[in-house]
Amino acid sequence: MRFFLLFFAITLTASSQKLATLGPLPEVAPLKDEELESAITRGVDYLVGKQNKDGSWGSATRTKGLNIYAPVPDSHLAFRTGASTLALSGLLDSRDRRPEVIAAIDKAEAWLFEKLPKLRHLDPTTTYNVWGHAYGIRAIADLIEYRKGDEAKISRLKQLADLQIQMLLKTEDINAGWGYLDLDDFHTAHFSGIPTAFTTATVLLAMKEGEEQFDLKIPQKEIKRALASIEKQRTPDWSFVYSFSHKLRPRIDINRPAGSLGRSQVCMAAMRKFGDKRVTDELLAHWLHRLCLREGWFDIGRKRPVPHETHFSISGYFYYYGFYYATECLLMLPAEKQKEFIPHLARHILEKQEKDGSWWDYPLYDYHQPYGTGYALTTLSRLRKK
């Protein structure tokens, strides 16, 4: 009874938490349609030019002194699948239908049909495949819209999406939700690694998109557990701790608002999509304001080769991820409220485009430019005038 009352008090406090006062957003130049379209075209051209012969993007080359842990045989297929599905979605979301882009989409789709069924977790220390399954579902949703009218192709795509759900259920953590690492010496038959709120939210948003776009059957029991796992990792100020075990240390740097700057949006988006009334327009706008205002802190980690080495333990690979889900939150707001943030969100992405047309935030073998460009293209596409 005492535990219940304590839990109730904490929950009540969290739900009624007053949002911090933030300073005004700085002035930014108005966003011009041609500027946005030019950047999108350059990003598309980069992906078309860098696509592998088999239709995928990225490879295990371009190693450095410190490489992300990648046990064989499944890690690099997971990395390549995540990068390739994000790149494919970026092409589809761009609405660029030049012949060379259509050819690239066709090749990527063929690769997806061949490789996505083979994606799985084989090493007990990692479940990197979770990212490929999640972004695979989102790419399938984009392809189903793109292939409208081709019932045979759509049927195959739906079957492929159903398989991704099955594979995700096999990698659900015993603490509920999903993670991507388990570096302990002892491993259980059912995965018992480090579930993270942001990985879990990534999976949930993919499932929800599949349900909304093409009636994908999603597992209600596991979703309910996953949402509870996210809630356990939430702090009263709507930061989200880095992982399930971090809930015991909620005020270390990585778990504070600055450290959660690239994670809060994805978690709040998932909670709202699944009906959490606490995630109000005011809350979403507050965190969009926070991201736009304090992007400079966030940007310090971009392109650094060591994960979590900078202020508030931010890693570079959260940069475009954070903006991708920030724009997902943006689209949940009324059109008039969106206008306040669109120029700011767009400027941060446009200013980071590389000379070759790509975007990247963390050196990950040879996968970083495809995934970064895929994230950026979808992000910018969401900022267009409808």
N, C-alpha and C positions, 0 to 999 in steps of 0.2 A: 504494500500500500504506500509506504514511504517513497519507494522508487517511482511508483506511478505519479505521485504528487509532484515529485521533483521533475520528472520528465514533462509533466503537464505545464509546470511553471516555466521551464526552459523553452518549450514550444510556444507558449503564449508570449513570452518575452521576444522570441525570435520573430514571431509573426507581426508584432506591433512595433518592431524596431524602427526608430526614426532615422531617416536617411541622412547621411552626412551632408553638410553644406559644401558645395563646390563653387569655385570661381567661374566667371563667364568664359565662354569659348572665345578664342582669338578670332580676329577677322581673317577670312580666307577669300581668295579670288573666286568669283562665280564659276561654276562648272559649265564648260561649253560642250555641247553634244559632239562636235567634231573632234575635240580633244579626247573625250572618252572613247569614241569609236576608233580613233587612230591607235590608241594604246591597245584596245582589244584586238584589232587587226594584227598589230605587231606581235602580240602574244600568240595568236593563232598561227601566224607564220613561223614562229619559233617552234611550236609543237609539231607542225607539219614537217618542218625540215629536220627535226631531231627524232622522229618516230623510227623505231627499229624496224627491220625488214619484216619481222613476224607480226607487226602491228602493235607491239607494246612500247613502253617508254622506260628508259633507265637501265642500269646494269650494275654489276658488282665491282666495277673498275673505279678509278680515281680514289684510291685509298689514301689515308693520311696517317700521321703518327698515332692518333687516337681514333679508333673506329668504333662505331656503335656495335655492341655485342650481337653477333649474327651466327648462331650455331647452324650447321648444315643438318639435313638437306633442305629445310623448309623456309628459312629466314628470308633468303633473297627472292624466292617466289612471292612471299608475303610483301616484301618491300616493293617489288616490281608491280604486283597487283594493286597495291594501294596507290602508287604513283600513276599507274596506267588508267585506273578507273577515275581518278581525279582529273587527269588530263583529258580523258574522253568526255567527261561531264563538262569540262571547260569549253571544249570544242562545240558540244551540242548547245550549251547555254549561250554561246557567243552569237548564235543565229547566222553565222557566216556559212553560206552554202555555195561557195566557189567550187568548181570541180575537184580541185586538189584537196579541199577540206572534206568533201563528201567521200573521196577515196580513202582518206585517213580514217574517217569514222567507220567505214566498211571494214577496213583492215583491223581496227581496234576491236570492233564487235566480234569478228571472227576469232581473234585471239582470246577474247573473253569467253566465248563458247567453249574453246578448247581447254583453257587453263583454269578458269574459275572453279570447275568441278573438282580439280586436283588440289586446290588450296586447302590446307588443313594444318593442325598443330601436331608435330611429330616429336619435337624435343620437349622434355618436361619442364624446361626452364623458361620457355617463351610461348606466348600465344599472339605473336605479331599478326597472324592470319585474321584476327578479329577486325583489323582495319580494312583489309581487303574485302571481307564479307560485307561490312557496313557500307563502304563506298561502292562496292559492287552492286548492292541493292539500289543505291542512289543513281548509279550509272544506268542500271536496268530501267528505272523509272523514266529517266531521260530518253532512253532508246525506245521505250514503248510509246511515248509521245511522238517521237521522231518517226516511228514506223506505223503510225496510225493508218489503218486500212489494210495492212499486211497481217492478216489474222494468223497465218502459219508462223511467221516470225514472232509475233507477239505471244503466241502459245509457248514457243520454246523459251522466250525470255521469262515468262511467268514461272515455268518449271525451274529455270536456273535460279530465280529469286527464292522459290520454295526451298531449294537445296541450301541456300545461304542461311536461311532460318534454322534449318536442321543442324548445320555446322556450328552456328552460334550457340545453340542450346547445349551442344557437346562441350563448349568451352566456358559455360557459365561458372562463376566462382562459387565456392561453398558459402561465402559470405554474401552472395547475391551480386548481380552485376557482372562487369567484365573488366579485365585488366590485360596486361601484356607481358608481365615478368613474374617469375617465381625462382629467385636465386637462393632459396634456402637449401640446406643439405637433404632435407626429407621431402618427398613428394607423395601426394595422395592420388588415389585412383581418379577422383574428381578434382578438377583444378582448384588449388588452394594457394594462389599467389598473392598478388597485390591488386585487388580491384580498385579502380579509380573512378571518381565521379564523372570525369570528363570522357573517359573511354566508354563508360556505361551510357552516358548521354549521347555520345556519337552513335552508338548502336541503336538506341531508342528512337532517335530522330530519323535514322534510316528506315527502321521498321515502320514508323508512322507515315513517312512519305510513301512507302510501298502500299500501306493500307489505304491512304487517301487517293493515290494516283491509279492503282490498278487492283484494288481489293485484295491485297496480299494478306493472307491469314497469319496473324501475329499471336504469339503465345501470352495470354493474359496473366497467367499465374507467375511466369518469369518476369513479366513487365512490372507487375505489382511489387515483386521482391526487389527489382532493380531500382525502382523509384524510392523504395524505402532505404536502399543503400546510399543513393544520392543524398537523401534527406539526412542521413547519419553523418555525412561528410560536409554538411552545410553549417556555417557559423552564423550567429545572429546578424552580422552585417552583410550577409549574402556573398561573402567569399566562400570558396569551397576548398577544403584542404586537399593536398596533393594526392593522397591515397587513403585507403581505409584505415591503415595503422596510424596515419597522421592525425586522426581525430583525437588522439591522446595528447597531441602537442599543437593545439589550434592557433597559437599566437607566434610560432616561429615565422621567420620572414616569408617563406614560400606560401604560407597559409593565410597571410594577411591580404588586404585588398590589392596592394601593389603586386604581390606575388600571384594573385588569382586573376589578374587583369585579362589574361587570355583564356581563362577557364570558366569564369562565372557565366558568360553569355551562353555557352553551349548547355550548361546545366539548367539555367533558367528557361532556355528555349524548350528543352525536353520536358521540364516540369509543366510549363504552360500548355504545350501541345497535348499533354495527357491530363489536362483539366485542373491543375493546381491554381486556385483562384487567388492565392497570395502573390502570384507573379503578375502584377498589375502593369498597366501601361506606364505608370509613374516609375515603377522599379526598373523596367526595361530601359526607359529613357534616362534614368539616373546612371545606369552602367554604360550606356552609350556615351553619355556626356563625360563620364569618368575616363573611358577609353580615348576619346578624342582629345580631352584636355591633357592627359598624362601619357600620351603616346611616346613622348621622348624617353620616359623611363622604360617603357616597353621595348623601344627600339634599341636600347643599349645592348640587349642580348642578341640582337639579330646578327647573324654571320659569325658569331664566336664559335670556335671549334669544340669547346668543352661544354657539355651540358651543365646548366645550373651554376655557372661560374660567376655570374654578375649579380647586380643588386637584386635583392629579394629572390635570389636563386632562379631567376627567369632563364629559360632556355630559348635559343633562337627559333627552334621548330614550333613554338607557339605563336609566332607573329602572324603569319598568313592564316593559320588555323583560327586564331582569335578574331580576325576581321571577317573571315568567312561566316562564323557563327554570329558575329555582331550584326551583320547584314540580315541574317535570318531573323534575329530579334527585331531589327528595324522594320521588316515587312509585316510584323504583327501589330505595329502601331498605326493609328489613323494617318491618312495621306498627308494631312497638313503638318502633323508632328514629324513625319519623316523628313520633310524639307529642311528642317533645322540641322539635321545631321548629315545629309547626303554629301554636301560639298566637302565637309571635313573628312568623312570616311574615304571619299574618292581621292582627295589630295594625298592622303597618307599612302595610298596604293600607287597612284600615278607617279609620285615622286621617287618610288623605289624601283621602277622598271629599269632593267639593265639595258646596256647598249644593244645587246643581241635580241631584245624583245622579251626576255624571260624575267621571272621573279624567283628569288630564292632567299631562304632565311637561315639555313643550317647545312653545312657540308655533310651530306649523307651518301657516301659512295657516289654513284652517278644518278641518284633518284631525286635529288633536291630541286633541281630546276624543273623537271616535269611536274612534281607535286605542287611546288610553289606557284608555277604558272597556272596549273589547273585551279588551285584555290583562288588566285587573283582574278582569273577570267570569270569565274562564277560570281565572285564578289562584285566586280565591276558591272557585270551584266544585270545584277539585281538593282544597281543604282541608276539604271537608265530610266528615262521618262517612259511611262507605260503607254 
